Amino acid sequence: MNILFIANHLNVGGISSYLFTLASGLKEKGHNIYLASSGGELADKFTESGISHIKVALNTKKEISPKIISSFFVLNKALKANNIDLVHSNSRTTQVLGNLLSRAANIPHVFTCHGFFKPKLSRRLFPCWGEYIVAISQEVKEHLISDFKLNEAKICVINNGIDIKNFGDFSQRDNMRENLGVKDEPLVGIIARLSDVKGHVYLIRAVHRVIKTFSSIKLLIVGEGKTREALVKETEELGIKGYVLFLPKAGRTEDLLSAMDIFVMPSLQEGLGLALMEAMAQGLAVVGSKVGGIKTLIQDKINGLLVNPADSQGLADAIIALLRDGQLRRSMGINARKFISGYFAKEDMVDKTERIYNKCLGRRCQ
């Protein structure tokens, strides 16, 4: 099978991680994988794995954009040249492009919904959903049905998968902590784009409270986004700027996770939480807000701690409880890794997605 994935970029983030795990897994099963994007810091990682990268100008968030049109002409030629059987999109803009390519080449289009969409009029007038929609969690599926009235038969829940063998190595812990300027201090971390919906501000306020009990604590915030300036200002106003480290790029996620003692995902809304899954696969104790797919991942007081969204005091209490009890941290980390290995394996995601492709192609052949 010749498959074309479409992504806006290949920078560090949930969609890029998802694409690499899925694309490399399909490649291992003998499929020919092509990936179109505007490129990014992870582009070499894909090409080194034998995934052909087609660079197009897709670095846009606009549904109607000259970049989508120019990308269409480049990729329409690529579809024919590489005998592509199916196109798979991963964002609203690539969804529009995928729909155009599907119609022009008369091939199936699959779309993965990685989170929650605002029910804008444009999405109702120009749905572009594709023949099948992959929802990364049951909560995302329910959102698509309730907010967009989509046919349930077109939606398949396929949780993100983790290649567990890539996680659990702490050999770079000392080097990473030294590079970050952290010695023996407890290090709490989050890896996520800097957006209001990720709840960083509540974590910062929680750390302000934790400092009263653990005065040497450090908070590592990894990611880029529009709220960075506001978050830095928040640390200044709380007088904790020296306790918070901002790192714009993740590099090797596994190495950064190895430097942390606790991972926190305080999102106000979350489709599933791939960064949280990776932290659990690493074997870290985790704290998450009781929303969306996070509730699917964290079994409260078994493999992590759940708190109410937008609850800084609740986050602080959870962090303090884990810092006070090393055995609790270790046991929750062990349980977290076992949970991801047992229920969110890479192979399961790849196999289920492959079956969706076969359904699409079988329907087209009838």
Helices and strands as residue ranges (DSSP letters): E 2-6, H 14-28, E 32-37, H 43-48, E 52-55, H 66-81, E 86-89, H 92-105, E 109-113, H 121-125, E 132-135, H 138-148, G 152-154, E 155-157, G 164-166, H 173-180, E 187-191, G 196-198, H 200-210, E 218-222, H 228-238, G 241-243, E 244-247, H 253-259, E 262-265, H 274-282, E 285-289, H 294-297, E 305-307, H 312-324, H 326-343, H 346-365
